[in-house]
Amino acid sequence: MGERLRDKVAIVTGASRGIGAAIAGFMAEEGAKVVLVSRKIDGLQGVAEEIRSHGGDATPIACHVGHRNQREDMLQQALQAYGKVDVLVNNAATNPHFGPMLGIDEAAWDKTFEVNVKGYFGMIQLVAGHLQHRKAKGSLINVASVVGMMGAPMQGVYAMTKSAVISMTRTLAMELGAAGIRVNAIAPGLIETKFAQVLVDNDEIRSSIVNKTALGRVGQPRDIAGGAVFLASDESDYLTGDVMVIDGGWTIT
Ligand SMILES: NC(=O)c1ccc[n+]([C@@H]2O[C@H](COP(=O)([O-])OP(=O)(O)OC[C@H]3O[C@@H](n4cnc5c(N)ncnc54)[C@H](OP(=O)(O)O)[C@@H]3O)[C@@H](O)[C@H]2O)c1
């Protein structure tokens, strides 16, 4: 067990699998107490057991991040478990529409913005409010995407929400800096998860991305977790408003 996040409590959304599970696992390895959030408790319990089997401390809490009452209940449960929160990782996101942007229906549009923008913003309002109440420093980390920084055919509305996440990261970093609250984003490239299965399993799409990627491979969830641990730790104490691109060199310009 490492010590880089000793005495810190971190909420990680979308922690039942993929990138969120990897971030929560690495944070627990570095001594953080982790609150695992997603809609379905079953997946979270498996991740919590895995973390505990390695000597870590994890509490699973079911919560749809797009719903204000569920977010508020979740924070209360987290505070009951650990008494405070120092770190938030906004990672739970959705992309129900894969296709040309103008073909999206209203329900898919609403769902994408509800989870990816309102959910992220609502979580930050809650956790920043808690930190300000405690007069405590904190680190808020938004998992965005490289598609939020470029044109993204077939994923256009999802990419818009990721641009919004980058915008909120920069403004909140400026507005919360005086309180000692840092706000940064991570922009992953193509990472092999359930979310990206449609891209990873499509030979044409996968090889077109891998061929442009300096490191010549698709990323794994653990490739993102190290960046999140750094942003959560005091090692990044003078870093805020940054968008850390972790994409194996796919989008080097
Ligand atoms: N994979 C990639 O290539 C890639 C690239 C760039 C950025 N990203 C970003 O990385 C993040 C994680 O993606 P991933 O690839 O790890 O996805 P994933 O494997 O599909 O995991 C998504 C997680 O989010 C949870 N979730 C979904 N909707 C939720 C909601 N409304 N409320 C609470 N939890 C919810 C899911 O659990 P439940 O089903 O239990 O809710 C699951 O734990 C996302 O922000 C994604 O946009 C991924």
The ligand as an SDF file (V2000), in Angstrom:
LIG
                    3D

 48 52  0  0  0  0  0  0  0  0999 V2000
  -13.4960    4.3720  -22.7640 N   0  0  0  0  0  0  0  0  0  0  0  0
  -13.0500    5.3740  -23.5110 C   0  0  0  0  0  0  0  0  0  0  0  0
  -12.4900    5.1870  -24.6080 O   0  0  0  0  0  0  0  0  0  0  0  0
  -13.1840    6.7850  -23.0210 C   0  0  0  0  0  0  0  0  0  0  0  0
  -12.5280    7.7900  -23.7390 C   0  0  0  0  0  0  0  0  0  0  0  0
  -12.6180    9.0980  -23.3040 C   0  0  0  0  0  0  0  0  0  0  0  0
  -13.3670    9.3890  -22.1790 C   0  0  0  0  0  0  0  0  0  0  0  0
  -14.0230    8.4010  -21.5060 N   0  0  0  0  0  0  0  0  0  0  0  0
  -14.7750    8.7780  -20.3170 C   0  0  0  0  0  0  0  0  0  0  0  0
  -14.3690    7.9880  -19.2270 O   0  0  0  0  0  0  0  0  0  0  0  0
  -15.4410    7.8800  -18.2890 C   0  0  0  0  0  0  0  0  0  0  0  0
  -15.6440    6.4380  -17.8940 C   0  0  0  0  0  0  0  0  0  0  0  0
  -15.9340    5.6970  -19.0570 O   0  0  0  0  0  0  0  0  0  0  0  0
  -15.7060    4.1160  -19.1600 P   0  0  0  0  0  0  0  0  0  0  0  0
  -15.1740    3.8980  -20.5320 O   0  0  0  0  0  0  0  0  0  0  0  0
  -14.9680    3.5980  -17.9860 O   0  0  0  0  0  0  0  0  0  0  0  0
  -17.2350    3.6250  -19.1310 O   0  0  0  0  0  0  0  0  0  0  0  0
  -17.9480    2.2910  -18.5870 P   0  0  0  0  0  0  0  0  0  0  0  0
  -16.9920    1.1540  -18.4960 O   0  0  0  0  0  0  0  0  0  0  0  0
  -19.1800    2.1180  -19.4270 O   0  0  0  0  0  0  0  0  0  0  0  0
  -18.3970    2.7030  -17.1140 O   0  0  0  0  0  0  0  0  0  0  0  0
  -19.3700    3.6790  -16.9180 C   0  0  0  0  0  0  0  0  0  0  0  0
  -19.6620    3.7900  -15.4440 C   0  0  0  0  0  0  0  0  0  0  0  0
  -20.6050    4.8460  -15.2280 O   0  0  0  0  0  0  0  0  0  0  0  0
  -21.6940    4.3650  -14.4490 C   0  0  0  0  0  0  0  0  0  0  0  0
  -22.8610    5.1570  -14.8040 N   0  0  0  0  0  0  0  0  0  0  0  0
  -23.4460    5.2820  -16.0300 C   0  0  0  0  0  0  0  0  0  0  0  0
  -24.5040    6.1130  -15.9540 N   0  0  0  0  0  0  0  0  0  0  0  0
  -24.5820    6.5360  -14.6650 C   0  0  0  0  0  0  0  0  0  0  0  0
  -25.4440    7.4050  -13.9580 C   0  0  0  0  0  0  0  0  0  0  0  0
  -26.4790    8.0070  -14.5620 N   0  0  0  0  0  0  0  0  0  0  0  0
  -25.2350    7.6120  -12.6290 N   0  0  0  0  0  0  0  0  0  0  0  0
  -24.2100    6.9980  -12.0030 C   0  0  0  0  0  0  0  0  0  0  0  0
  -23.3580    6.1620  -12.6100 N   0  0  0  0  0  0  0  0  0  0  0  0
  -23.5430    5.9320  -13.9290 C   0  0  0  0  0  0  0  0  0  0  0  0
  -21.7640    2.8700  -14.7860 C   0  0  0  0  0  0  0  0  0  0  0  0
  -22.3460    2.0790  -13.7720 O   0  0  0  0  0  0  0  0  0  0  0  0
  -23.9500    1.7830  -13.6420 P   0  0  0  0  0  0  0  0  0  0  0  0
  -24.3700    1.1460  -14.9270 O   0  0  0  0  0  0  0  0  0  0  0  0
  -24.0620    0.9050  -12.4350 O   0  0  0  0  0  0  0  0  0  0  0  0
  -24.5850    3.1140  -13.4110 O   0  0  0  0  0  0  0  0  0  0  0  0
  -20.2720    2.5470  -14.8560 C   0  0  0  0  0  0  0  0  0  0  0  0
  -19.7610    2.3850  -13.5440 O   0  0  0  0  0  0  0  0  0  0  0  0
  -16.6380    8.5620  -18.9510 C   0  0  0  0  0  0  0  0  0  0  0  0
  -16.7180    9.8880  -18.4890 O   0  0  0  0  0  0  0  0  0  0  0  0
  -16.2720    8.5490  -20.4180 C   0  0  0  0  0  0  0  0  0  0  0  0
  -16.9190    9.5870  -21.1180 O   0  0  0  0  0  0  0  0  0  0  0  0
  -13.9530    7.0970  -21.8970 C   0  0  0  0  0  0  0  0  0  0  0  0
  1  2  1  0
  2  3  2  0
  2  4  1  0
  4  5  1  0
  4 48  2  0
  5  6  2  0
  6  7  1  0
  7  8  2  0
  8  9  1  0
  8 48  1  0
  9 10  1  0
  9 46  1  0
 10 11  1  0
 11 12  1  0
 11 44  1  0
 12 13  1  0
 13 14  1  0
 14 15  2  0
 14 16  1  0
 14 17  1  0
 17 18  1  0
 18 19  2  0
 18 20  1  0
 18 21  1  0
 21 22  1  0
 22 23  1  0
 23 24  1  0
 23 42  1  0
 24 25  1  0
 25 26  1  0
 25 36  1  0
 26 27  1  0
 26 35  1  0
 27 28  2  0
 28 29  1  0
 29 30  1  0
 29 35  2  0
 30 31  1  0
 30 32  2  0
 32 33  1  0
 33 34  2  0
 34 35  1  0
 36 37  1  0
 36 42  1  0
 37 38  1  0
 38 39  2  0
 38 40  1  0
 38 41  1  0
 42 43  1  0
 44 45  1  0
 44 46  1  0
 46 47  1  0
M  CHG  2   8   1  16  -1
M  END
$$$$
